[in-house]
Amino acid sequence: MPHRFLLFVRESRVSVELPVRPAPADVPPPHACREGCGACCIAPSISSPIPGMPDGKPAGVRCVQLGDDLRCRIFGRPERPACCSGLQPAADMCGASRDDALAWLTRLEAATRPSQPGECSA
C-alpha cells in the first residue's frame, strides 16, 4: 500500500501517493542519514532562505550548505530552514542507495510542483 503525503506547497494543499518499498537490510535505521548521500540537500527545491542562498534553491541544485562530506553544515542550528528539519530520513525515502534516494525525492518534487500559468496538470 502506498504512503499518502499531505504537503503544503506555496499555500496549496497537495496530496501525493508514493509507493512503499520494503526496507532492505542494509538501509540505515530511521532518523539516521546514510554516509555519502546528501540527496535531500540536492533533489528538492527549497523556497525558504538558506544562508548563502537567500532566494532558496531550485530542485536538482546542490545546497551551498552541503559540505564536501555530504553533510549539512547548518544541521541543528537555528538558521537551518524548517522544511529541512522536517524532512526526516526513512527507509522508503532513502531506499537501498543514494541513487534510490535521489530518484524518490525527484519524483516527490515533480509530484508536488505547482502548475505554471498555461500548463495543464495531469
Backbone bond lengths (Angstrom), bond angles and torsions (degrees), N, CA, C in turn:
res aa  C-N    CA-C-N  psi(-1)  N-CA   C-N-CA  omega(-1)  CA-C   N-CA-C  phi
1 M - - - 1.450 - - 1.526 108.29 -
2 P 1.333 117.93 133.54 1.467 119.68 -178.15 1.526 111.40 -73.15
3 H 1.325 115.05 156.03 1.461 121.01 172.25 1.517 107.40 -80.23
4 R 1.316 116.71 142.94 1.457 120.78 174.47 1.521 106.95 -108.94
5 F 1.321 115.67 128.93 1.451 122.22 179.57 1.517 108.04 -114.46
6 L 1.317 117.52 136.72 1.447 122.20 172.54 1.511 105.92 -110.02
7 L 1.308 115.39 114.02 1.457 121.11 -176.13 1.518 109.33 -114.21
8 F 1.297 115.81 149.83 1.448 121.36 174.00 1.518 106.86 -109.94
9 V 1.318 115.69 112.89 1.457 122.30 -175.70 1.518 107.78 -119.72
10 R 1.298 115.93 112.85 1.461 122.04 178.90 1.531 111.53 45.22
11 E 1.331 115.07 54.34 1.454 124.31 175.71 1.524 113.67 68.85
12 S 1.319 118.64 15.86 1.459 122.61 176.13 1.517 108.68 -118.76
13 R 1.332 116.21 146.03 1.462 120.47 175.60 1.516 108.22 -92.56
14 V 1.310 116.37 132.13 1.459 122.14 179.63 1.518 107.49 -129.91
15 S 1.318 116.95 127.74 1.457 121.33 176.44 1.519 108.01 -103.30
16 V 1.316 116.39 129.55 1.460 121.68 -175.26 1.516 109.03 -131.29
17 E 1.324 117.30 135.40 1.458 121.30 172.87 1.514 108.56 -109.64
18 L 1.309 116.20 128.54 1.458 121.85 176.94 1.518 107.93 -124.81
19 P 1.332 117.18 144.40 1.462 119.21 -178.00 1.521 111.52 -65.69
20 V 1.302 114.69 148.92 1.460 121.24 176.30 1.515 107.47 -100.06
21 R 1.304 115.77 126.91 1.464 120.69 176.29 1.511 108.06 -100.29
22 P 1.324 117.41 142.44 1.463 117.62 172.80 1.528 109.29 -62.00
23 A 1.292 116.58 143.10 1.460 120.52 -178.29 1.522 110.33 -75.77
24 P 1.337 117.10 118.01 1.466 118.92 174.32 1.524 109.85 -65.04
25 A 1.302 116.21 155.93 1.467 121.59 -176.96 1.524 112.49 -60.57
26 D 1.348 117.81 -28.08 1.466 119.50 -175.35 1.530 113.28 -91.20
27 V 1.337 118.69 6.93 1.460 120.63 177.09 1.522 108.06 -79.34
28 P 1.343 117.42 134.58 1.464 119.45 179.72 1.531 111.05 -58.56
29 P 1.330 117.80 153.51 1.464 120.24 178.49 1.529 110.13 -63.12
30 P 1.337 117.47 162.35 1.463 119.90 179.17 1.526 111.62 -52.34
31 H 1.301 115.24 145.90 1.459 124.11 177.72 1.527 113.30 68.90
32 A 1.312 116.95 20.64 1.465 120.46 174.47 1.524 108.09 -124.20
33 C 1.310 116.16 125.28 1.464 119.86 178.34 1.521 110.35 -78.73
34 R 1.314 115.34 146.77 1.462 121.34 176.43 1.533 108.13 -79.10
35 E 1.299 116.73 133.02 1.465 121.44 176.04 1.527 109.14 -58.65
36 G 1.323 116.45 138.12 1.457 121.32 174.89 1.514 114.53 70.75
37 C 1.330 118.45 28.44 1.468 120.59 -178.11 1.530 110.91 -104.42
38 G 1.315 118.27 -84.56 1.463 121.75 -179.90 1.519 114.36 74.21
39 A 1.340 118.32 11.16 1.468 121.39 -177.08 1.524 112.30 -57.56
40 C 1.331 117.46 -38.42 1.464 120.38 -177.45 1.529 112.09 -72.04
41 C 1.320 117.62 -10.57 1.466 122.02 177.09 1.530 111.28 -101.46
42 I 1.323 116.55 4.20 1.464 121.47 -178.97 1.526 111.09 -122.83
43 A 1.323 118.14 -55.05 1.468 122.13 -170.61 1.530 114.62 -64.92
44 P 1.335 120.05 -49.62 1.471 118.17 -174.06 1.523 113.62 -80.58
45 S 1.332 114.38 153.36 1.466 119.22 170.09 1.525 107.21 -80.69
46 I 1.317 115.65 153.61 1.464 121.58 177.37 1.521 106.43 -132.73
47 S 1.327 116.30 118.32 1.463 119.55 -178.13 1.526 112.12 -87.37
48 S 1.316 117.79 -15.87 1.466 121.81 179.02 1.523 110.31 -76.96
49 P 1.338 116.29 149.76 1.466 118.58 174.42 1.529 110.75 -63.21
50 I 1.308 114.98 144.18 1.465 123.39 176.73 1.525 105.15 -127.65
51 P 1.329 119.45 139.99 1.462 118.25 175.63 1.535 110.28 -52.18
52 G 1.315 115.59 123.51 1.464 121.23 -177.66 1.518 113.40 91.53
53 M 1.327 117.40 -10.80 1.473 123.16 177.63 1.534 107.10 -139.65
54 P 1.330 117.67 74.39 1.464 120.69 -173.19 1.527 114.49 -62.51
55 D 1.321 117.94 -21.54 1.467 121.41 178.88 1.522 111.97 -99.98
56 G 1.320 117.59 15.06 1.455 121.07 -176.01 1.521 110.10 80.78
57 K 1.343 116.66 -160.13 1.459 119.46 179.63 1.518 110.30 -141.33
58 P 1.328 116.26 143.74 1.467 119.52 176.33 1.527 111.41 -74.67
59 A 1.317 115.55 159.01 1.467 121.24 176.03 1.523 109.60 -60.03
60 G 1.321 115.50 141.92 1.460 120.90 176.99 1.514 114.99 81.95
61 V 1.322 117.37 -0.92 1.464 122.06 179.65 1.526 108.47 -104.09
62 R 1.301 115.87 133.21 1.462 121.53 179.53 1.527 109.94 -66.26
63 C 1.324 116.82 130.64 1.459 121.58 176.55 1.529 108.76 -66.53
64 V 1.330 116.41 139.92 1.466 119.46 179.87 1.526 111.74 -66.92
65 Q 1.328 117.47 -17.08 1.463 120.98 178.79 1.528 112.89 -88.25
66 L 1.321 117.42 1.64 1.464 121.23 176.79 1.521 107.95 -85.42
67 G 1.318 116.08 115.45 1.462 121.05 -176.82 1.519 112.88 -74.35
68 D 1.321 115.77 170.84 1.469 121.55 177.59 1.524 111.66 -60.33
69 D 1.349 116.28 -24.14 1.466 120.97 177.90 1.530 111.85 -85.22
70 L 1.346 116.09 6.83 1.467 123.86 -178.69 1.529 112.37 61.38
71 R 1.322 115.78 35.23 1.463 123.30 174.35 1.528 108.22 -118.67
72 C 1.333 116.04 148.71 1.459 121.52 179.23 1.528 109.61 -72.39
73 R 1.324 116.02 127.48 1.469 120.84 -179.84 1.526 112.51 -73.87
74 I 1.349 117.03 -19.91 1.465 119.46 -177.58 1.533 111.58 -113.31
75 F 1.329 117.03 18.90 1.464 121.49 178.57 1.524 109.68 -57.53
76 G 1.342 116.39 130.23 1.460 121.36 178.11 1.512 114.76 79.17
77 R 1.323 117.50 2.00 1.466 120.49 -179.26 1.525 109.76 -101.34
78 P 1.333 117.78 153.94 1.469 120.33 -176.23 1.530 114.28 -63.38
79 E 1.316 118.32 -24.99 1.469 119.68 -179.04 1.533 113.45 -79.22
80 R 1.312 117.10 -5.38 1.467 120.72 176.74 1.532 108.16 -71.98
81 P 1.338 118.06 128.07 1.469 120.18 -178.29 1.531 112.30 -59.67
82 A 1.326 115.32 146.23 1.470 121.07 179.49 1.524 111.46 -59.80
83 C 1.333 117.48 -34.45 1.471 119.13 -179.97 1.527 110.64 -64.46
84 C 1.306 117.72 -31.14 1.468 120.95 177.36 1.524 110.01 -72.35
85 S 1.327 116.11 -44.95 1.464 120.20 179.67 1.518 111.35 -63.56
86 G 1.329 116.64 -32.70 1.456 121.12 -177.73 1.513 114.54 -76.15
87 L 1.308 117.83 -18.91 1.465 121.20 179.74 1.523 108.17 -86.78
88 Q 1.316 115.78 105.75 1.462 121.51 -176.55 1.523 110.13 -104.37
89 P 1.321 117.87 139.67 1.464 119.66 178.26 1.526 110.76 -63.14
90 A 1.318 115.21 142.16 1.465 122.29 177.68 1.521 107.53 -148.50
91 A 1.310 116.36 155.08 1.467 121.13 -175.45 1.521 112.37 -57.25
92 D 1.344 118.21 -41.86 1.462 118.59 -178.10 1.518 111.98 -71.21
93 M 1.320 118.79 -30.07 1.460 121.65 177.56 1.529 110.77 -77.23
94 C 1.306 116.97 -42.99 1.464 121.12 -173.77 1.524 113.23 -82.37
95 G 1.330 117.40 -26.35 1.460 120.25 179.89 1.518 111.74 60.59
96 A 1.318 115.40 -153.13 1.465 121.34 -176.69 1.518 112.68 -96.55
97 S 1.344 117.20 -6.73 1.464 119.34 -175.67 1.524 110.47 -156.64
98 R 1.315 115.51 169.71 1.464 121.53 175.07 1.525 109.90 -59.99
99 D 1.339 117.40 -40.79 1.466 121.10 179.07 1.526 111.16 -61.18
100 D 1.346 117.17 -40.05 1.468 120.65 176.24 1.525 110.33 -60.44
101 A 1.322 116.88 -45.36 1.462 121.40 -178.93 1.524 110.77 -63.67
102 L 1.324 117.55 -44.71 1.464 120.51 178.42 1.522 110.85 -61.13
103 A 1.328 117.53 -42.51 1.468 121.26 -179.47 1.529 110.71 -64.78
104 W 1.336 117.93 -44.57 1.464 121.68 -178.59 1.526 110.48 -63.70
105 L 1.328 116.44 -47.05 1.464 120.45 -179.05 1.526 111.68 -67.18
106 T 1.324 117.51 -33.39 1.464 121.08 176.79 1.529 109.93 -66.58
107 R 1.346 117.56 -41.40 1.473 120.63 176.37 1.530 110.52 -63.65
108 L 1.320 117.39 -41.83 1.461 121.01 178.40 1.527 110.24 -62.15
109 E 1.310 116.98 -43.42 1.466 121.48 178.78 1.526 110.21 -59.97
110 A 1.325 117.56 -46.37 1.464 121.31 -179.38 1.530 111.08 -65.05
111 A 1.321 116.89 -38.59 1.464 120.97 -177.85 1.522 112.63 -70.75
112 T 1.318 117.97 -22.37 1.465 121.34 -176.81 1.523 112.98 -109.17
113 R 1.325 116.84 3.31 1.471 120.23 179.97 1.521 109.18 -69.94
114 P 1.336 118.14 127.92 1.464 119.86 178.40 1.528 110.42 -65.25
115 S 1.320 116.21 148.23 1.464 120.48 176.14 1.517 109.15 -65.85
116 Q 1.307 115.63 143.67 1.457 121.57 175.86 1.528 108.12 -87.30
117 P 1.335 118.95 155.53 1.464 120.02 177.80 1.533 110.11 -54.26
118 G 1.321 116.01 132.35 1.461 120.78 179.02 1.514 113.76 83.66
119 E 1.329 117.90 -3.01 1.463 121.75 -178.33 1.526 108.57 -97.92
120 C 1.305 116.17 137.02 1.467 120.77 177.17 1.516 108.74 -84.48
121 S 1.310 116.34 141.31 1.462 118.92 174.85 1.516 108.05 -102.04
122 A 1.328 115.36 141.37 1.468 120.09 -176.38 1.496 111.61 -81.53
